[in-house]
């Protein structure tokens, strides 16, 4: 019976209105349900008191609100939390909450694993299983809100959402966009588009499409100032080289005060020299850019090392002196493997990448 029921988390407001219309109900039922689900955190149809008993019973037959199982809850010494959520098919994904003085940022996954194989990222080394549904993406926000007590509180715990967890969101485009629209909807989580950030390795056609469909803040995993090095670190660059990627970024923000955030993981002896910094300055000339320097977070079997604090500071100084807004990201949650590049989850690799790597004598 469950397999034939519609998961209402998969539907945005328009989709819910169409669902209720299909079953002879007025469109306003969509906003009623959204207020209960996203405003009050109620997932039991029987507890939605302004919905008739008859409709409650029909919903129990026709629909469900399918939430993941909480498999583990890890608390970092710095206050960050990492949740491992088990999905209906047994796969597990990771979601991270990072509390700060003026905001609470939730890092959300978009895929079970990742197919891009960026060499410095733990998630990529695990391989890829499948895309998440829009319901599985928005469920991470819902579960975080419940676990943090947001539905009972007078203040918003999750004030910002970043699509920076497991996976490349632009390779799961429709589901990612539908979920982000629910995050923005006044009857959803009511977040402004500037408080939602999508991070991409650079899927150029979908960056252009995103500007038309769901204009959120954009972050790009750059990590190298030239194509030769980026081809090695971010293999997607072989399809969409830096020049094409930066053209799409310029188009995305257009004229005005907006900037694209360029993420740059600092790898000792790989991309952190003075010349790399100067090359990055030249490459970003004319691009409305903010650079986020990320100290590398190690994971088992990696051959990369984190740049020294002195080297990171020198890189920062060179970019800052050139007029590029630059920040150094404070490492959060690394004691529970919740820092940038450390998310792995638990799932079966359908690409068999780990098997191939083992056969070729490469790191697992």
C-alpha positions in Angstrom: 0.0 0.0 0.0 2.8 2.4 0.9 4.4 2.0 -2.6 1.2 3.4 -4.3 0.7 6.3 -2.0 1.9 9.8 -3.0 4.7 11.2 -0.8 3.4 14.8 -0.2 7.0 16.0 0.6 7.7 15.5 -3.1 5.1 18.2 -4.1 5.5 21.9 -4.0 2.5 24.2 -3.6 1.4 23.8 -7.2 1.9 20.1 -7.0 -0.2 19.8 -3.9 -2.9 21.9 -5.4 -3.0 19.6 -8.4 -3.0 16.6 -6.1 -6.0 17.9 -4.1 -7.8 19.0 -7.3 -7.4 15.5 -8.8 -9.2 14.1 -5.8 -12.0 16.6 -5.9 -10.7 19.0 -3.2 -10.3 22.8 -3.4 -6.8 24.2 -4.0 -6.7 25.9 -0.6 -6.2 22.5 0.9 -2.6 22.7 -0.3 -1.8 25.7 1.8 -3.6 24.2 4.8 -1.5 21.1 4.6 1.7 23.1 4.1 1.0 25.2 7.2 0.6 22.1 9.3 3.6 20.3 7.8 6.1 23.1 7.4 4.8 25.7 9.9 3.9 23.4 12.8 5.9 20.3 12.0 2.8 18.0 12.0 3.2 14.9 9.9 0.1 13.0 11.1 -3.0 13.8 9.1 -5.2 13.0 12.1 -3.6 15.9 14.0 -4.5 18.5 11.3 -7.6 19.8 13.0 -8.9 22.1 10.4 -9.1 19.2 7.9 -12.3 17.2 8.0 -12.2 13.7 9.4 -13.3 12.3 6.0 -10.5 14.0 4.2 -8.0 12.9 6.9 -9.1 9.3 6.2 -8.8 9.8 2.4 -5.3 11.2 2.9 -4.2 8.2 4.9 -5.3 6.0 2.0 -3.9 8.1 -0.8 -0.9 9.8 0.6 1.9 9.8 3.1 4.6 12.0 4.5 7.6 9.8 4.2 10.4 10.9 6.5 13.9 9.3 6.8 14.9 7.3 9.9 17.5 9.0 12.2 20.4 6.5 12.1 22.8 8.6 14.2 23.2 12.0 15.7 26.7 13.3 16.3 27.6 16.5 18.2 30.9 18.2 17.6 32.9 20.0 20.3 32.2 23.3 18.4 28.4 22.8 18.5 28.0 21.4 15.0 25.7 18.4 14.5 25.8 15.7 11.9 22.8 13.5 11.3 22.9 10.2 9.4 19.5 9.6 7.8 18.5 6.2 6.6 16.2 6.4 3.5 13.4 3.9 2.6 15.7 1.9 0.3 18.3 1.5 3.1 20.8 4.0 1.8 22.1 6.6 4.2 22.9 10.3 3.7 24.5 12.9 5.9 23.2 16.4 6.8 25.1 18.9 8.9 23.9 21.8 11.1 26.4 24.6 11.9 25.3 27.1 14.5 26.8 30.6 14.6 26.0 33.7 16.6 23.7 35.3 14.0 22.6 32.3 11.9 22.2 28.6 11.8 23.3 27.0 8.5 22.1 23.6 7.4 24.2 21.7 4.8 21.9 19.5 2.8 22.6 16.5 0.5 21.2 16.2 -3.0 22.4 12.8 -4.1 23.3 9.4 -2.5 27.0 9.7 -3.2 28.5 11.7 -6.0 29.5 10.8 -9.6 32.0 13.6 -10.2 35.0 12.0 -8.6 36.7 15.2 -7.4 40.0 13.8 -6.0 40.1 15.7 -2.7 36.5 14.9 -1.6 35.5 12.0 0.6 32.0 11.8 -0.8 33.3 11.4 -4.4 35.6 8.6 -3.4 32.6 6.5 -2.2 31.0 6.5 -5.6 27.4 7.1 -6.6 24.1 5.3 -6.1 21.2 7.6 -7.1 19.6 11.0 -7.0 17.5 12.1 -4.0 13.8 12.9 -4.7 12.7 16.4 -3.8 10.9 14.9 -0.8 14.2 13.4 0.4 15.9 16.7 0.1 13.3 18.8 1.8 12.9 16.1 4.5 16.4 16.9 5.6 15.3 20.4 6.4 12.2 19.2 8.1 14.0 16.7 10.2 16.6 19.2 11.2 13.9 21.7 12.2 12.2 19.0 14.4 15.5 17.7 16.0 16.5 21.3 16.8 13.1 22.1 18.3 12.4 24.8 15.7 8.7 24.0 15.3 8.1 24.7 19.0 10.4 27.7 19.2 9.7 31.3 18.6 12.9 31.8 16.6 14.2 30.2 13.5 17.0 27.7 14.2 17.7 27.0 10.5 18.2 30.4 8.9 20.3 29.4 6.0 20.4 26.3 3.8 23.4 25.4 1.6 23.2 22.7 -1.0 26.7 21.6 -0.3 26.3 18.1 1.2 26.7 14.9 -0.7 26.3 15.1 -4.4 26.2 17.6 -7.3 22.8 19.3 -7.1 22.8 20.5 -10.7 22.9 16.9 -11.8 19.7 16.4 -9.9 18.2 19.6 -11.2 14.5 19.2 -11.1 14.4 17.7 -7.7 16.8 20.2 -6.3 14.9 23.2 -7.7 11.5 21.8 -6.4 13.0 21.4 -2.9 14.5 24.9 -3.0 11.2 26.4 -4.0 9.6 24.7 -0.9 12.4 26.2 1.2 11.5 29.7 -0.2 7.7 29.3 -0.1 5.9 31.4 2.5 3.9 28.3 3.4 7.1 26.2 3.3 10.2 27.3 5.3 10.0 30.9 4.2 13.7 31.5 3.5 14.7 34.3 1.2 16.6 33.3 -2.0 19.7 35.0 -0.6 19.6 32.6 2.4 19.7 29.5 0.1 23.0 28.7 -1.6 23.6 26.1 -4.3 27.1 24.8 -4.6 28.2 23.3 -7.9 31.4 21.9 -9.5 30.4 23.8 -12.6 27.6 22.2 -14.7 27.5 25.2 -17.0 24.2 24.7 -18.9 22.3 24.1 -15.6 23.9 27.3 -14.0 22.3 29.2 -16.9 19.0 27.4 -16.4 19.0 27.9 -12.6 19.0 31.7 -13.1 15.7 31.4 -14.9 14.1 28.9 -12.6 15.3 29.5 -9.1 17.5 32.5 -8.5 19.4 31.5 -5.3 22.9 32.4 -4.2 25.6 30.5 -6.2 28.8 29.0 -5.0 31.3 27.3 -7.4 33.9 24.7 -6.3 36.8 26.2 -8.2 39.9 24.9 -6.4 42.4 25.7 -9.1 43.3 28.8 -11.2 44.1 27.0 -14.5 42.5 24.2 -16.5 45.5 21.8 -16.3 45.3 21.6 -12.5 41.5 21.8 -12.3 41.2 18.9 -14.8 43.1 16.9 -12.1 41.2 18.1 -9.1 37.7 18.5 -10.6 37.4 16.2 -13.6 34.2 17.9 -14.7 36.4 20.8 -15.9 37.4 18.7 -18.9 33.8 19.2 -20.2 33.3 22.7 -18.9 36.6 24.6 -18.7 37.2 27.6 -16.5 36.6 30.2 -19.2 33.1 28.8 -19.9 32.3 28.4 -16.2 33.3 32.0 -15.5 31.2 33.3 -18.4 28.2 31.5 -16.9 28.9 32.9 -13.5 29.0 36.5 -14.9 25.6 35.9 -16.6 24.2 34.4 -13.4 24.8 37.5 -11.2 24.5 40.1 -13.9 25.0 43.7 -13.1 24.7 44.9 -9.4 26.1 44.0 -6.0 25.7 40.2 -6.1 28.8 38.0 -6.2 29.5 34.4 -6.9 31.3 32.6 -4.1 34.3 30.6 -5.4 35.3 27.8 -3.0 39.0 27.0 -3.0 40.2 24.1 -0.9 43.8 24.7 0.2 46.0 21.7 -0.7 49.7 21.7 0.5 52.0 21.9 -2.5 49.2 21.5 -5.0 47.3 24.8 -5.4 48.5 27.0 -2.6 51.6 28.8 -4.0 52.0 32.6 -4.5 51.9 32.0 -8.2 48.7 30.1 -7.9 47.2 33.1 -6.0 48.4 35.6 -8.6 47.0 33.3 -11.4 43.7 33.2 -9.6 43.6 37.0 -9.3 44.1 37.2 -13.1 41.5 34.6 -13.8 38.8 36.3 -11.6 39.4 39.8 -13.0 36.1 41.2 -14.1 34.1 38.5 -12.3 31.9 39.6 -9.3 33.6 37.3 -6.9 34.1 36.4 -3.3 36.7 33.7 -2.6 36.2 31.2 0.3 39.5 29.6 1.2 38.8 26.2 2.8 41.5 24.4 4.8 41.6 20.8 3.4 39.8 18.3 5.7 41.5 14.9 5.6 39.8 11.5 5.2 41.1 7.9 5.2 43.5 7.0 2.3 43.8 10.5 0.9 47.2 11.6 -0.3 46.5 15.3 0.1 47.7 17.4 3.0 46.2 20.6 4.4 48.1 23.8 3.6 49.9 25.4 6.6 48.2 28.3 8.4 51.0 30.6 7.2 50.5 29.5 3.6 46.7 30.0 3.8 47.3 33.4 5.4 49.7 34.4 2.7 47.3 33.3 -0.1 44.6 35.3 1.7 46.7 38.4 1.8 47.6 38.3 -1.9 43.9 38.0 -2.9 42.8 40.6 -0.5 45.4 43.1 -1.6 44.2 42.6 -5.2 40.7 43.8 -4.1 39.1 40.3 -4.1 36.8 39.8 -1.1 38.3 36.8 0.6 37.5 34.9 3.7 39.1 31.8 5.3 36.5 29.3 6.3 36.7 28.2 9.9 36.8 24.4 10.0 33.7 23.2 11.8 32.7 19.6 12.8 36.0 17.9 11.7 36.0 15.9 14.9 32.8 14.1 13.7 33.8 14.1 10.0 31.2 16.7 9.3 33.6 19.3 7.7 33.7 20.3 4.1 34.6 17.3 1.9 34.2 14.7 4.6 30.6 13.6 4.1 30.3 10.0 3.0 27.1 8.4 4.2 26.5 4.7 3.7 25.3 3.3 0.4 26.1 0.8 -2.4 28.2 2.3 -5.1 26.3 1.6 -8.4 29.1 3.0 -10.4 31.4 0.3 -9.0 34.1 3.0 -8.8 35.6 1.6 -5.6 35.9 -1.8 -7.3 37.6 -0.3 -10.3 39.9 1.8 -8.2 40.9 -1.3 -6.2 41.6 -3.3 -9.4 43.8 -0.5 -10.7 45.8 -0.2 -7.5 44.3 3.2 -6.7 43.1 4.4 -3.3 39.7 3.1 -2.2 
